[in-house]
Amino acid sequence: MKNERILIADDNADIRKSLTNVIEAFGDEDGHKKVGEASSREEVEALLNEGLRPTVALVDGNFPKPGDGKKAAEIIRKISPKTFIISLAFDKQTWGDKNFEKNIVPKDLMDVLTNLEH
């Protein structure tokens, strides 16, 4: 879809910055924009409780500890059930609506975002 509103949830500031850069570099043509970022599941919950309703959430599988990504996804599904969740991790995840390894090529990630059907 076009015009995705994206939440980035990762405990690593460098990865959040990299994902932001990818969205800014490749997403403008499709109207994608970052609307929030979180470094923990608690921050994800706080943003959603404040009214943030992203169309897509890019969620680290293990931030800051194993299992937190899945817990964040559960929180997102409860508070913002229309948000499409993409898990990004170095190990295989199965709890996202789509699951990718963190080494996904930036342009491929933008293609995924642009072609989502949700």
FIFITI-667063 format. One line per field, with one value per residue: residue number from 0; z, x, y of N, C-alpha, C in turn. Coordinates in nm, 2 decimals, decimal comma. Each point is the difference from the previous one (the first is absolute). Example, Ala and Ser with C-alpha at 12.3 -4.5 7.8 and 13.67 -1.06 7.14 Angstrom:
BEGIN
nr	0:1
nup	0,78:-0,07
neast	1,32:-0,04
nnorth	-0,57:0,11
caup	0,00:0,00
caeast	-0,09:0,09
canorth	0,12:0,11
cup	0,00:0,08
ceast	0,09:-0,08
cnorth	0,12:0,11
***
This chain:
BEGIN
nr	0:1:2:3:4:5:6:7:8:9:10:11:12:13:14:15:16:17:18:19:20:21:22:23:24:25:26:27:28:29:30:31:32:33:34:35:36:37:38:39:40:41:42:43:44:45:46:47:48:49:50:51:52:53:54:55:56:57:58:59:60:61:62:63:64:65:66:67:68:69:70:71:72:73:74:75:76:77:78:79:80:81:82:83:84:85:86:87:88:89:90:91:92:93:94:95:96:97:98:99:100:101:102:103:104:105:106:107:108:109:110:111:112:113:114:115:116:117
nup	0,00:-0,04:0,03:0,02:0,12:0,02:0,09:0,04:0,03:0,05:0,08:-0,12:0,06:-0,02:0,04:0,11:0,01:-0,01:0,08:0,08:-0,02:0,01:0,10:0,05:-0,02:0,03:0,11:-0,02:-0,09:0,10:0,05:0,02:0,13:0,07:0,08:0,02:0,11:0,03:0,12:0,03:0,05:0,11:-0,08:-0,06:0,12:0,05:-0,12:0,00:0,13:-0,06:-0,07:0,00:-0,13:0,01:-0,13:0,02:0,07:0,00:0,04:0,08:-0,03:0,03:0,02:0,10:0,01:-0,02:-0,10:0,01:-0,11:0,04:0,12:-0,06:-0,08:0,11:0,05:-0,11:0,00:0,13:0,00:-0,10:0,00:-0,05:0,09:-0,11:0,05:-0,01:0,02:0,06:-0,04:0,07:0,07:-0,03:-0,05:0,07:0,09:-0,09:-0,05:0,00:-0,04:0,04:-0,06:0,10:-0,07:0,00:-0,13:0,02:-0,12:0,04:0,11:-0,08:-0,08:0,11:0,05:-0,12:0,01:0,12:0,04:0,06
neast	0,08:-0,06:0,08:0,09:-0,06:0,13:-0,01:0,11:0,01:0,11:0,07:0,04:0,05:0,11:-0,07:-0,04:0,12:0,05:-0,10:0,02:0,13:-0,03:-0,08:0,09:0,09:-0,07:-0,04:0,07:0,05:-0,01:0,05:0,10:-0,03:0,11:-0,09:0,09:0,07:0,03:0,06:-0,13:-0,05:0,06:0,10:0,00:-0,02:0,10:0,07:-0,03:0,03:0,10:-0,04:0,12:-0,04:0,11:0,02:0,13:0,04:0,12:-0,01:0,10:0,06:0,11:-0,09:0,06:-0,10:0,04:-0,08:0,08:0,06:-0,01:0,05:0,09:0,02:0,00:0,08:0,08:-0,01:0,02:0,09:0,08:-0,11:-0,01:0,09:0,07:0,04:0,12:0,03:0,10:0,06:0,11:-0,10:-0,04:-0,09:-0,10:0,02:0,07:-0,07:0,12:0,09:0,09:0,11:0,07:0,06:-0,13:0,00:0,05:0,03:0,04:0,04:0,04:0,05:0,04:0,05:0,05:0,03:-0,01:-0,07:-0,06
nnorth	-0,12:0,11:0,10:-0,10:-0,01:0,01:-0,10:0,05:-0,13:0,06:-0,08:-0,03:0,11:-0,07:-0,10:0,06:0,05:-0,12:-0,05:0,10:-0,02:-0,13:0,02:0,09:-0,09:-0,11:0,05:0,11:-0,08:-0,08:0,11:-0,09:-0,01:0,03:-0,06:-0,09:0,00:-0,13:0,00:-0,01:-0,11:0,04:0,05:-0,12:-0,06:0,08:-0,02:-0,13:0,00:0,07:-0,11:-0,03:0,01:-0,07:0,00:0,02:-0,11:0,05:-0,13:0,04:-0,11:0,06:0,09:0,05:-0,09:-0,13:0,00:0,11:-0,04:-0,13:0,04:0,07:-0,10:-0,07:0,09:0,00:-0,13:0,01:0,09:-0,05:-0,07:0,12:0,02:0,00:-0,12:0,06:-0,13:0,06:-0,11:-0,03:-0,04:-0,11:0,09:-0,03:0,10:0,04:0,11:0,05:-0,09:0,08:-0,04:0,05:-0,10:0,02:-0,01:0,12:-0,01:-0,12:0,06:0,10:-0,10:-0,06:0,11:0,03:-0,13:0,05:-0,10:0,10
caup	0,00:0,01:0,12:0,13:0,12:0,05:0,13:0,01:0,13:0,01:0,11:-0,05:-0,06:-0,14:-0,09:-0,01:-0,09:-0,14:-0,06:-0,02:-0,12:-0,11:-0,03:-0,06:-0,14:-0,10:0,03:-0,04:-0,13:0,03:0,11:0,13:0,10:0,14:0,09:0,14:0,03:0,13:0,03:0,09:-0,01:0,08:-0,08:-0,10:0,07:0,03:-0,12:-0,04:0,10:-0,03:-0,12:-0,12:-0,07:-0,13:-0,09:0,00:0,10:-0,02:0,14:0,03:0,06:0,14:0,06:0,02:0,04:-0,08:0,03:0,01:-0,13:-0,01:0,10:-0,07:-0,10:0,07:0,04:-0,12:-0,05:0,09:0,00:-0,14:-0,07:-0,15:-0,03:-0,06:0,07:-0,07:0,10:-0,05:0,10:-0,05:0,01:-0,06:0,08:-0,07:0,06:-0,08:-0,12:-0,09:0,08:-0,08:0,07:0,00:-0,11:-0,12:-0,08:0,02:-0,11:0,01:0,11:-0,05:-0,09:0,08:0,05:-0,11:-0,06:0,11:-0,01:0,14
caeast	-0,08:0,07:-0,02:0,00:0,04:0,08:0,06:0,13:0,02:0,13:0,08:0,13:-0,01:0,05:-0,09:-0,12:0,05:0,01:-0,13:-0,05:0,07:-0,05:-0,14:0,01:0,07:-0,08:-0,15:-0,07:-0,07:-0,13:-0,07:0,02:0,07:0,01:-0,08:0,04:0,10:0,01:0,11:-0,04:-0,14:-0,07:-0,02:-0,11:-0,13:-0,03:-0,03:-0,14:-0,09:-0,01:-0,08:0,07:-0,05:0,08:-0,06:0,10:0,10:0,12:0,03:0,11:-0,04:0,05:0,04:0,15:0,03:-0,08:-0,15:-0,06:-0,07:-0,13:-0,09:-0,04:-0,10:-0,13:-0,05:-0,05:-0,12:-0,11:-0,03:-0,02:-0,01:0,01:0,14:0,06:0,12:0,11:0,11:0,13:0,09:0,11:-0,04:-0,14:-0,11:-0,13:-0,12:-0,04:-0,08:0,11:0,12:0,12:0,13:0,04:0,09:-0,08:0,05:-0,09:-0,09:-0,09:-0,09:-0,09:-0,09:-0,09:-0,09:-0,08:-0,09:-0,07:-0,15:-0,06
canorth	0,12:0,13:0,09:-0,07:0,07:-0,10:0,00:-0,08:-0,05:-0,07:0,06:0,05:0,13:0,00:-0,07:0,10:0,11:-0,06:-0,02:0,13:0,05:-0,07:0,06:0,13:-0,01:-0,07:0,00:0,12:-0,01:-0,07:0,07:-0,06:0,09:-0,05:0,08:-0,02:-0,10:-0,04:-0,09:-0,11:-0,03:0,10:0,12:-0,03:0,01:0,14:0,07:-0,04:0,05:0,14:0,02:-0,04:-0,12:-0,02:-0,10:-0,10:0,00:-0,08:-0,03:-0,09:-0,13:-0,02:0,13:-0,02:-0,14:-0,09:-0,01:0,13:0,03:-0,06:0,07:0,12:-0,03:-0,02:0,13:0,07:-0,07:0,03:0,14:0,05:-0,13:0,01:0,02:-0,11:-0,02:-0,06:-0,03:0,01:-0,06:-0,08:-0,14:-0,02:0,04:-0,04:0,07:0,12:-0,03:-0,04:-0,02:0,01:0,01:0,14:0,03:0,03:0,11:0,12:0,02:-0,11:0,04:0,10:-0,07:-0,07:0,10:0,05:-0,10:-0,07:0,00:-0,01
cup	0,00:0,13:0,13:0,10:0,09:0,14:0,00:0,15:0,01:0,11:-0,05:-0,08:-0,15:-0,10:-0,02:-0,10:-0,15:-0,06:-0,03:-0,13:-0,13:-0,03:-0,06:-0,14:-0,10:0,02:-0,05:-0,13:0,02:0,12:0,13:0,09:0,13:0,09:0,15:0,01:0,15:0,02:0,10:-0,02:0,08:-0,07:-0,11:0,06:0,03:-0,12:-0,04:0,10:-0,02:-0,13:-0,13:-0,06:-0,14:-0,08:0,00:0,12:-0,04:0,14:0,01:0,07:0,15:0,06:0,14:0,04:-0,08:0,05:0,00:-0,13:-0,01:0,10:-0,06:-0,10:0,06:0,05:-0,12:-0,05:0,09:-0,01:-0,14:-0,09:-0,16:-0,04:-0,05:0,06:-0,08:0,10:-0,08:0,11:-0,07:0,01:-0,05:0,10:-0,07:0,05:-0,08:-0,11:-0,12:0,09:-0,09:0,09:-0,01:-0,11:-0,13:-0,07:0,01:-0,11:0,01:0,11:-0,05:-0,09:0,08:0,06:-0,10:-0,05:0,11:-0,04:0,13:0,02
ceast	0,09:-0,03:0,00:0,06:0,08:0,05:0,12:0,02:0,12:0,08:0,13:-0,02:0,05:-0,09:-0,13:0,04:0,01:-0,13:-0,07:0,06:-0,06:-0,14:0,01:0,06:-0,09:-0,15:-0,07:-0,08:-0,13:-0,08:0,02:0,07:0,00:-0,08:0,04:0,11:0,01:0,12:-0,03:-0,15:-0,08:-0,02:-0,10:-0,13:-0,04:-0,04:-0,15:-0,10:-0,02:-0,08:0,07:-0,06:0,07:-0,07:0,09:0,10:0,11:0,06:0,12:-0,05:0,04:0,05:-0,06:0,03:-0,08:-0,15:-0,07:-0,07:-0,14:-0,09:-0,04:-0,11:-0,14:-0,06:-0,06:-0,13:-0,12:-0,04:-0,03:-0,01:0,01:0,15:0,06:0,14:0,10:0,11:0,14:0,10:0,11:-0,03:-0,15:-0,11:-0,13:-0,12:-0,04:-0,09:0,09:0,12:0,13:0,13:0,04:0,09:-0,07:0,06:-0,10:-0,10:-0,11:-0,10:-0,10:-0,10:-0,11:-0,11:-0,10:-0,10:-0,08:-0,15:-0,05:-0,11
cnorth	0,12:0,06:-0,08:0,10:-0,10:0,03:-0,09:-0,03:-0,09:0,06:0,05:0,13:0,01:-0,07:0,09:0,11:-0,06:-0,02:0,14:0,05:-0,07:0,05:0,13:0,00:-0,06:0,01:0,12:-0,01:-0,08:0,06:-0,07:0,10:-0,07:0,09:-0,02:-0,10:-0,03:-0,09:-0,11:-0,03:0,10:0,13:-0,02:0,02:0,14:0,08:-0,03:0,06:0,15:0,03:-0,03:-0,12:-0,01:-0,10:-0,12:0,02:-0,09:-0,03:-0,10:-0,12:-0,01:0,13:0,02:-0,14:-0,09:-0,01:0,14:0,04:-0,06:0,06:0,14:-0,02:-0,03:0,13:0,08:-0,06:0,04:0,15:0,06:-0,12:0,01:0,02:-0,13:-0,01:-0,08:-0,02:0,00:-0,06:-0,07:-0,15:-0,01:0,03:-0,05:0,07:0,13:-0,04:-0,03:0,00:0,01:0,01:0,15:0,04:0,02:0,12:0,12:0,01:-0,12:0,03:0,10:-0,06:-0,08:0,10:0,05:-0,10:-0,07:0,01:-0,03:0,09
***
